Amino acid sequence: MDMTATFEHHRPRLLALAYRLLGSRADAEDVVQDAWLRWAAAETDAIQDPEAWLVTATTRLGLDRLRAAARQRLDYVGPWLPEPLHIAADLPPVPGPAQVHALAEDLSLAFLALLEQLGPDERAAFLLREVFDHDYAAIAGLLGHSPANCRQLVHRARQRLQAGRPRFAADSGQHRRLLARFMEATQNGDGAAIQALLHANAQLLSDGGGVATAARRPLHGAERIGRLFWAIARRGGVHPSRLGSVNGEPAILRFEGDRLRSITTIVVDGERIARIYSVLNPAKLGAFVTATGPGASLQ
């Protein structure tokens, strides 16, 4: 067996699993590197199913790191949001209906933020079953639970995640139009226009990590959110912005000179915006890539 070639073949799947478990690109890459070190030191003659071995090692390493991260995040300043895996300066292609569903259930910041509500074993069981299509016997062996307990973990996770999803799905065109109008309204500091785009009980979560200026608590209500952006504009705190993508979904990218300052994504429920996620912590914005340069076509 060519150990390096086998590992590289499975690396994308392992990174995908670790990232969904941890919500952090850097932590996911560390976990996959640790899995490689274990793989390189393993007795290959005894490994009958390399993929199963690597998925097991990655999941267990990821769970250890997830439990440690949960303790560390107790001291995090303000809301903690996932670290984007991919940030691009161009809008993604308009997806078809099947792709919209896959995105909502896969890599969007909203979905990853919902996963934060789950305990480590619950999160791992749900991802292995619903995203990576493992059977319950395999999940049970990996997590050290019975298959019946794993079914319960997945069932509870599914219920909790369903409660946090929009009641009325919006198509991709409506999502993009609302995002563009929200970007324009926030650029202008137009509090009334912002309120008109939001559900009355909309929520804003902004992650500055104590490094960048951001609200240290979730902000609730269209009126309060509108007033916040009005105040930012009045203070001259608005930065040039453009539409781009984060983890394959449309997003607002704001810049300070050539430096990406923040990314913002939204959740649309029906015809209005229900949740806003903004990542301002510079340590989480290192995934930014662009072929045209961040200064192009800023509005």
C-alpha positions in Angstrom: 0.0 0.0 0.0 1.3 3.5 -0.9 0.6 5.2 2.4 1.0 8.8 1.0 -1.1 8.2 -2.1 -3.9 6.5 0.0 -4.0 9.3 2.5 -4.0 12.1 -0.2 -6.9 10.3 -1.9 -9.0 10.5 1.3 -7.7 13.9 2.5 -10.6 16.0 1.0 -13.2 13.8 2.8 -11.3 13.9 6.0 -11.0 17.7 5.9 -14.7 18.0 5.1 -15.6 15.9 8.1 -13.1 17.7 10.5 -14.3 21.2 9.3 -18.0 20.4 9.9 -17.2 19.0 13.3 -15.1 22.0 14.4 -16.4 25.0 12.4 -12.7 26.1 12.1 -10.5 25.8 9.0 -7.3 26.0 11.0 -8.4 23.4 13.6 -9.7 21.1 10.8 -6.3 21.2 9.0 -4.5 20.5 12.3 -6.7 17.5 12.9 -6.1 16.1 9.4 -2.4 16.6 9.9 -2.6 14.7 13.2 -4.5 11.9 11.4 -1.7 11.8 8.8 0.9 11.3 11.5 -1.0 8.4 13.1 -1.6 6.9 9.6 2.1 7.2 8.7 3.0 5.4 12.0 0.4 2.7 11.6 1.0 -1.0 10.8 -0.5 -1.1 7.3 -0.7 -4.9 7.0 -3.4 -4.9 9.8 -5.6 -2.2 8.1 -8.3 -3.8 5.9 -10.3 -0.7 5.2 -8.1 2.4 4.9 -11.1 4.8 4.6 -12.8 3.5 7.7 -9.5 3.7 9.6 -8.9 7.3 8.6 -12.5 8.4 9.2 -12.4 6.8 12.7 -9.0 8.5 13.5 -10.2 11.9 12.2 -13.5 11.7 14.1 -11.9 10.8 17.4 -9.2 13.5 17.0 -11.9 16.0 16.0 -14.0 15.1 19.0 -11.1 15.6 21.4 -10.4 19.0 19.9 -14.1 19.9 19.9 -14.4 19.2 23.6 -11.3 21.3 24.3 -12.6 24.1 22.1 -16.0 24.1 23.9 -14.1 24.9 27.1 -11.9 27.6 25.5 -15.0 29.3 23.9 -16.4 30.0 27.3 -13.8 32.7 27.5 -14.3 34.0 24.0 -15.2 37.7 23.7 -18.7 38.0 22.2 -20.5 35.5 20.0 -18.4 32.7 18.4 -19.1 32.1 14.7 -17.5 29.5 12.5 -14.4 30.3 10.6 -15.1 30.4 6.8 -13.4 27.6 4.8 -13.6 29.5 1.4 -14.1 33.3 0.8 -14.1 34.6 -2.8 -14.6 38.0 -4.3 -17.1 36.8 -6.8 -20.7 35.6 -6.5 -21.1 31.8 -6.9 -23.1 30.5 -9.8 -26.8 30.5 -9.3 -27.6 27.0 -7.9 -30.4 24.7 -8.9 -33.0 23.5 -6.4 -31.0 20.4 -5.4 -27.9 22.5 -4.9 -29.7 25.0 -2.7 -30.8 22.2 -0.4 -27.4 20.7 -0.3 -25.8 24.1 0.6 -28.3 24.8 3.3 -27.5 21.4 4.9 -23.8 21.5 4.3 -21.3 24.4 4.5 -23.4 27.6 5.1 -22.4 29.6 8.1 -26.0 29.4 9.3 -25.9 25.6 9.3 -22.5 25.5 11.0 -23.7 28.0 13.6 -26.7 25.7 14.3 -24.4 22.8 14.8 -22.8 24.7 17.7 -26.0 24.0 19.7 -25.2 20.3 19.7 -23.0 18.4 22.1 -19.9 16.7 20.7 -21.2 13.2 20.3 -24.6 14.5 19.1 -22.8 16.6 16.5 -20.6 13.8 15.3 -23.4 11.3 15.1 -25.6 13.7 13.1 -22.8 14.6 10.6 -21.7 11.0 10.1 -25.3 9.9 9.5 -26.9 12.8 7.6 -23.9 14.3 5.7 -21.6 11.4 5.3 -24.2 8.6 5.1 -22.6 6.2 7.6 -24.9 3.4 9.0 -25.7 3.3 12.7 -23.6 0.2 13.3 -20.5 2.1 12.0 -21.3 5.2 14.0 -21.8 3.1 17.2 -18.4 1.5 16.9 -16.8 4.8 16.3 -18.4 6.7 19.1 -18.6 3.9 21.6 -22.4 4.0 21.9 -25.0 1.4 21.0 -26.7 1.7 17.6 -30.0 2.6 19.5 -28.3 5.4 21.3 -26.8 6.7 18.1 -30.3 6.8 16.6 -31.4 8.8 19.5 -28.5 11.2 19.2 -29.3 11.8 15.5 -33.0 12.1 16.2 -32.5 14.8 18.9 -30.0 16.6 16.7 -32.4 16.7 13.8 -35.1 18.1 16.0 -33.0 20.8 17.4 -31.6 21.8 14.0 -35.1 21.8 12.5 -36.3 24.3 15.1 -33.6 26.8 14.0 -34.3 26.6 10.3 -36.4 29.1 8.4 -40.1 28.2 8.2 -40.5 29.4 4.6 -37.7 28.7 2.1 -36.7 31.5 -0.3 -35.3 30.8 -3.8 -31.7 31.8 -4.6 -32.8 34.8 -6.6 -34.8 36.2 -3.7 -31.8 35.5 -1.3 -29.4 37.5 -3.6 -31.8 40.4 -4.1 -32.3 40.8 -0.3 -28.6 40.5 0.3 -27.8 43.2 -2.3 -30.5 45.5 -0.9 -29.3 45.0 2.6 -25.7 45.8 1.5 -26.9 49.1 -0.1 -29.0 50.0 2.9 -26.2 49.4 5.4 -23.8 51.3 3.1 -26.1 54.3 3.2 -26.9 54.0 6.9 -30.6 53.9 6.0 -32.2 52.5 9.1 -35.7 52.6 7.8 -34.7 50.6 4.7 -32.9 48.1 6.8 -35.9 47.6 9.1 -38.1 47.0 6.0 -35.9 44.2 4.9 -35.9 42.4 8.3 -38.3 40.3 10.2 -39.5 42.1 13.3 -37.6 39.6 15.5 -34.5 39.3 13.3 -31.2 38.5 15.0 -27.7 39.8 14.3 -24.6 37.9 15.5 -21.2 39.5 15.0 -17.9 37.9 15.9 -15.0 40.2 16.6 -13.3 38.0 19.0 -12.3 40.9 21.2 -10.0 42.1 18.4 -12.3 43.9 16.0 -15.2 46.1 17.1 -18.4 44.1 17.1 -21.5 43.7 19.2 -20.6 41.5 22.2 -24.1 40.1 22.5 -26.6 38.9 19.9 -28.8 41.8 18.8 -32.5 41.2 18.5 -35.2 43.1 16.6 -35.4 44.9 13.3 -35.5 48.4 14.9 -32.4 47.8 17.1 -30.4 46.4 14.1 -31.5 49.3 11.9 -30.4 51.8 14.5 -27.0 50.1 14.9 -26.2 50.4 11.2 -27.5 54.0 11.1 -25.2 54.8 14.0 -22.2 53.1 12.3 -22.8 55.2 9.1 -23.1 58.4 11.2 -19.8 57.7 12.8 -18.1 57.2 9.4 -17.6 53.5 10.1 -18.9 52.2 6.8 -16.3 50.4 4.6 -16.4 49.7 0.9 -18.3 46.5 0.1 -19.0 44.1 -2.7 -21.0 40.9 -3.1 -18.9 37.8 -3.0 -19.2 34.3 -1.6 -18.4 32.5 1.7 -18.4 28.7 1.6 -20.2 28.8 -1.7 -23.1 31.0 -0.6 -23.6 34.7 -1.5 -22.1 37.1 1.1 -21.2 40.8 1.6 -17.5 41.4 1.8 -16.3 44.7 3.3 -12.8 46.1 2.9 -10.5 48.5 4.5 -8.1 49.4 1.8 -6.9 46.1 0.3 -7.6 44.2 3.5 -10.8 42.1 4.0 -12.4 43.5 7.1 -15.5 41.4 7.5 -17.9 39.0 5.8 -21.7 38.9 6.3 -24.2 36.2 5.3 -28.0 36.2 5.8 -30.7 33.7 6.4 -33.9 34.4 4.6 -37.3 33.3 5.9 -40.0 33.9 3.3 -39.6 37.5 2.0 -37.5 38.9 4.8 -34.1 38.5 6.5 -34.4 36.5 9.7 -30.7 36.2 10.8 -27.5 38.1 10.0 -24.0 36.6 10.6 -21.0 38.8 10.5 -17.4 37.6 11.0 -15.0 40.5 11.8 -12.3 38.6 13.7 -9.2 38.9 11.4 -8.0 35.5 12.5 -11.0 34.0 10.8 -10.7 35.8 7.4 -7.5 34.2 6.1 -9.4 32.1 3.5 -10.0 35.1 1.3 -9.0 34.5 -2.4 -9.6 36.6 -5.4 -8.5 36.7 -9.0 -9.4 40.3 -9.6 -8.2 42.0 -6.4 -10.3 43.2 -3.5 -10.3 46.8 -4.7 -12.2 46.1 -7.9 -15.8 47.3 -8.3 -16.4 48.3 -4.7 -19.7 50.0 -4.0 
